[in-house]
Amino acid sequence: MRIILVLLLALINSASAIAQPQESGFVDLFDGKSLSGWIGAARDHFDIDAGVLSSRKGCSGKLLTEREYEDFVLRFDFRLTPGANNGLAIRAPKAGDSAYAGIELQILDNPAKVYKDLKDYQYHGSAYGVAPAKRGALKPVGEWNSQEVACQGRDLKVVLNGQVILDVNLDEAAPNNKTIDGNEHPGLQRDRGHVGFLCHGDVVSFRNVRIKELKGNSPQD
């Protein structure tokens, strides 16, 4: 009887450890089993295993949501491999370079030696070419990171592992549409678009991808 009780307690504790807290208003973008609801050239360049979505080595392209989103809070976990480079597209169109036609938030192994000479606006969490994120919040390569991206009106905020690493107003970051990289970023003026991952040939894993639409979004079919 004592052994049975010990086993039952172990099972209860295990279940509690993996249970996810309820998040009011959030819906899953990735169901953990398929790429239902996703489009793009990179759709065939991902592997799915035990609820984890991983880009393949040497494969590039976009993986975008079928739906477009306006104002939202996006949450997801990601795990880097050494020297990995990826991107998060927000308010992006289907066509064009999402870093310019939309907004790209960097997903990057900041400490990798190959990236030691990057511009500030190219490191993890930065709005590429527009606004640099703070560094130092990434966990070591191979560990899971948790990130939240809040996009509402002209305000953009990124929280990595509980630390705010980017908090900008897009108009203030690019006054008169002049950006710090000197390039044109018409995507900054978009008020809605697709969300997705931008593969650059490295292995990066994602899980628990979910989104909460904020009030003010216009209804879609």
Rosetta blueprint (number, residue, H / E / L):
1 M L
2 R H
3 I H
4 I H
5 L H
6 V H
7 L H
8 L H
9 L H
10 A H
11 L H
12 I H
13 N H
14 S H
15 A H
16 S H
17 A H
18 I H
19 A L
20 Q L
21 P L
22 Q L
23 E L
24 S L
25 G L
26 F L
27 V E
28 D E
29 L L
30 F L
31 D L
32 G L
33 K L
34 S L
35 L L
36 S L
37 G L
38 W E
39 I E
40 G L
41 A H
42 A H
43 R H
44 D H
45 H L
46 F E
47 D E
48 I E
49 D E
50 A L
51 G L
52 V E
53 L E
54 S E
55 S E
56 R L
57 K L
58 G L
59 C L
60 S E
61 G E
62 K E
63 L E
64 L E
65 T E
66 E L
67 R L
68 E L
69 Y E
70 E L
71 D L
72 F E
73 V E
74 L E
75 R E
76 F E
77 D E
78 F E
79 R E
80 L E
81 T L
82 P L
83 G L
84 A L
85 N E
86 N E
87 G E
88 L E
89 A E
90 I E
91 R E
92 A E
93 P L
94 K L
95 A L
96 G L
97 D L
98 S H
99 A H
100 Y H
101 A H
102 G L
103 I E
104 E E
105 L E
106 Q E
107 I E
108 L E
109 D L
110 N L
111 P L
112 A L
113 K H
114 V H
115 Y H
116 K L
117 D L
118 L L
119 K L
120 D H
121 Y H
122 Q H
123 Y L
124 H L
125 G L
126 S L
127 A E
128 Y L
129 G L
130 V L
131 A E
132 P L
133 A L
134 K L
135 R L
136 G L
137 A L
138 L L
139 K L
140 P L
141 V L
142 G L
143 E L
144 W E
145 N E
146 S E
147 Q E
148 E E
149 V E
150 A E
151 C E
152 Q E
153 G L
154 R L
155 D E
156 L E
157 K E
158 V E
159 V E
160 L E
161 N L
162 G L
163 Q E
164 V E
165 I E
166 L E
167 D E
168 V E
169 N E
170 L H
171 D H
172 E H
173 A H
174 A L
175 P H
176 N H
177 N H
178 K L
179 T L
180 I L
181 D L
182 G L
183 N L
184 E L
185 H L
186 P H
187 G H
188 L H
189 Q H
190 R L
191 D L
192 R L
193 G E
194 H E
195 V E
196 G E
197 F E
198 L E
199 C E
200 H E
201 G L
202 D L
203 V L
204 V E
205 S E
206 F E
207 R E
208 N E
209 V E
210 R E
211 I E
212 K E
213 E E
214 L L
215 K L
216 G L
217 N L
218 S L
219 P L
220 Q L
221 D L
